[in-house]
C-alpha cells in the first residue's frame, strides 16, 4: 500500500505537534509554512545572526518554545518531514494545494489535510488608524522578537486581551518607552471572569504581576476616541477614561489589538462549515473535539478555537490522532489531551469574556472613520451601503467593496458586521452572514502560475 | 537603469528604534535613489523604516503607509523595486544592492 499523503499547513505549535504525532506513527508528512523557520508567530524565531537567548525572547515560555523548535528541527534533519518554508498556500481544490513561494507556484497533492493556520490580531477601527505608525499588537511583538526593534520612540498600546499587557511588559523590559496602555475592557468584567481564569492559576498570577509592573501606565475601561497624525505619522491618541474624562497622550506609534481572529480562509475553501461564536465574537469553522472537519480535512490550533499556544499543541496532537485513526493506523491515546483541551477552552472563553470585542465603540464610530484599510472605505459608506442594499455582509461587500480589498476582509470584516447589524436592526454581528473566502487567499503574481511547469 | 532621479522624502529620520541585536553585519541598499544602511537579518520593512517614516503612498487615500501586521496578512507593505517586481516588505529579507522605492516610478510606459 502506498503511504497516504498527509499535508500540514502551518508550522506553529499546532502544526509541529501534528507533524510529530504523524511521524511517530510512521508517516512522512509535508509541512508548508509561510515562515522561514518553524515556530509560528508566538514562538517565532529571529533570522540567522541574531543572538538573544530563548529566555530573553520567550520569557517564561522559553522551555516550550525550545522544545517545539527542537522537535521540529530534529525531524526535518532526519528526513522524517518534508518542510516547505516561505510558501503560502493560496488556494486548494480537489485534493490539491496551490502554494506560492519565491520560486513561483507549486501544486501539492494530498489525501488528508491538517490546517494549522493560526490567527491574526482581531482589529477594531479607531479614527485615523490608517496613519503611518499604527500597528497591530502582534506586529509590535514580531518587530521586537524577530527584529529587535520598537516601532516608535514613544508608544501607546491600546485594545484588550492578554497580548496587550504582555507586549507592554516585553517592550518595557527591552528598553522601549511606553506612554500608556489603554484597555477597553472594564475592571468589572475582568473580575467577573476570574472564576474561569483561575483554572490556570499560574497564568492568572503572571498576568496580575505584569499588570502591576505597568503601574500608572495601565488604564481599564477606556474608550478610544481617535488617533492624531500629521503627514509623517502618528502624534497622539485621544481617549476617554473610565471616569468619563477626555485624555490625550502624545506618541509616535500606536499598537492596536483586541485578542485574536482565527485565520480561516483555507478552511473555508476546503468546504468546512462555520458557525458564529458569540463568546469569541467571530465566525469559526466547525469540527469535532478532535478537529475533524469532514472530507479528509482536520483543523487544529487558533484557526479552529482560540486557545493560545498550549491549546494549539494539544489540538495539533488530537488532529493528527484523528487523521491516523481515520486512516486505520494506530495512534496515541488521546484521553488526557481531550481533558486538557476542555480545561484550556474554559480558560480561553474566560479570557474572551474578560477582554471582549468593543462592539459599542465600533457601532459609535464617526461616519468619516476609515473602516477598510485596504481601500479607504469609511464607516459611513458601509452604513449607507447596508441601508441601500440590505443588511447582509456579502451584499455590502459586492456593492460597497468592504472586505474586497487585498487583505480580503481580515481586518475589517468584524467591525463591518457590527455596523451592518446596527443598520439592519439585527441583534448580533453574526446575523449579517459571513464573508466567503476567495482564492487566492494571498495576493499572487500571475507570473507564479505562468512559470509553473 | 533609466537614470531617473527619484525624489527622496523630506524626512531623513527613521520611524523605528533599534533596541537590541545591533552588532550585525551592515547591508547597503538604495531607497528612492539614495544609498542607505541596514543590518543583515533585517526585513525590507525594518531596513526602510530604520531610515524613513513610511514605506509607500496609499492608493486609496492621501496618507502614507508604514506597514501594519508584519505577518504577511494585511498586505499593506507591498512596495516597488526599481526594476519592476513588487515585494512584501515585512516578509522579504533585505539584501545588498536592493533598489527600493517608496513611490511608484513615473517614467514607465
Contacts between the chains, C-beta under 8 A, distances in Angstrom:
chain1	res1	chain2	res2	distance
A	34	B	72	5.7
A	34	B	91	7.1
A	41	B	71	6.0
A	46	B	21	7.4
A	46	B	41	6.9
A	47	B	41	4.2
A	47	B	93	6.6
A	48	B	41	6.9
A	49	B	24	5.3
A	49	B	25	7.4
A	49	B	40	5.6
A	49	B	41	4.6
A	50	B	21	5.2
A	50	B	24	7.5
A	50	B	41	5.9
A	51	B	21	6.5
A	51	B	23	7.9
A	52	B	20	6.4
A	52	B	21	6.4
A	86	B	91	7.9
A	88	B	72	7.3
A	120	B	69	6.4
A	120	B	71	6.7
A	120	B	73	4.7
A	120	B	74	8.0
A	121	B	69	6.9
A	130	B	58	7.0
A	130	B	61	6.2
A	130	B	63	5.7
A	130	B	65	7.5
A	131	B	63	5.9
A	132	B	15	7.3
A	132	B	53	6.2
A	132	B	54	4.5
A	132	B	63	6.7
A	132	B	64	5.1
A	132	B	65	5.9
A	132	B	66	3.7
A	133	B	15	6.5
A	133	B	53	7.7
A	133	B	66	6.0
A	134	B	68	7.1
A	135	B	67	7.0
A	135	B	68	5.9
A	135	B	69	7.6
A	135	B	70	7.0
A	136	B	68	6.2
A	136	B	69	5.0
A	136	B	70	7.5
A	136	B	74	7.7
A	138	B	69	6.7
A	138	B	70	7.3
A	138	B	71	6.3
A	139	B	67	7.1
A	139	B	68	6.3
A	139	B	69	5.2
A	139	B	70	3.8
A	139	B	71	7.0
A	142	B	70	4.5
A	142	B	71	6.1
A	143	B	16	7.0
A	143	B	46	7.4
A	143	B	70	6.1
A	144	B	19	7.2
A	147	B	21	7.9
A	147	B	41	7.7
A	147	B	42	6.6
A	147	B	43	6.6
A	147	B	46	4.8
A	148	B	18	6.4
A	148	B	19	5.8
A	148	B	20	4.3
A	148	B	21	3.7
A	148	B	22	7.4
A	149	B	16	4.6
A	149	B	17	6.3
A	149	B	18	5.4
A	149	B	19	6.2
A	149	B	46	6.1
A	149	B	50	7.5
A	150	B	16	6.4
A	150	B	17	4.6
A	150	B	19	5.5
A	151	B	15	6.9
A	151	B	16	5.3
A	151	B	49	7.7
A	152	B	15	6.6
A	152	B	16	7.0
A	152	B	17	7.1
A	153	B	17	5.7
A	174	B	19	4.8
A	174	B	20	6.3
A	175	B	19	5.1
A	175	B	20	7.7
A	176	B	17	7.0
A	176	B	19	6.2
A	229	B	63	7.6
A	231	B	63	7.7
A	231	B	64	7.1
A	232	B	11	5.6
A	232	B	53	4.6
A	232	B	54	7.4
A	232	B	64	7.9
A	233	B	15	6.7
A	233	B	53	5.4
A	233	B	54	7.2
A	233	B	66	6.9
A	252	B	15	7.6
A	253	B	15	7.5
A	263	B	73	7.3
A	370	B	61	7.0
A	373	B	68	6.7
A	373	B	74	6.9
A	373	B	76	6.4
A	374	B	60	7.4
A	374	B	74	8.0
A	374	B	75	7.0
A	374	B	76	7.6
A	375	B	59	8.0
A	375	B	60	4.6
A	376	B	58	7.0
A	376	B	60	3.8
A	376	B	61	4.1
A	405	B	75	7.9
A	406	B	75	4.0
A	406	B	78	7.8
A	407	B	73	6.6
A	407	B	74	4.9
A	407	B	75	5.2
A	407	B	76	7.5
A	410	B	73	5.6
A	410	B	74	6.9
A	411	B	68	7.7
A	411	B	69	7.7
A	411	B	73	7.9
A	411	B	74	5.8
A	442	B	72	7.2
A	442	B	75	7.6
A	443	B	75	5.7
A	443	B	78	7.2
A	445	B	85	7.4
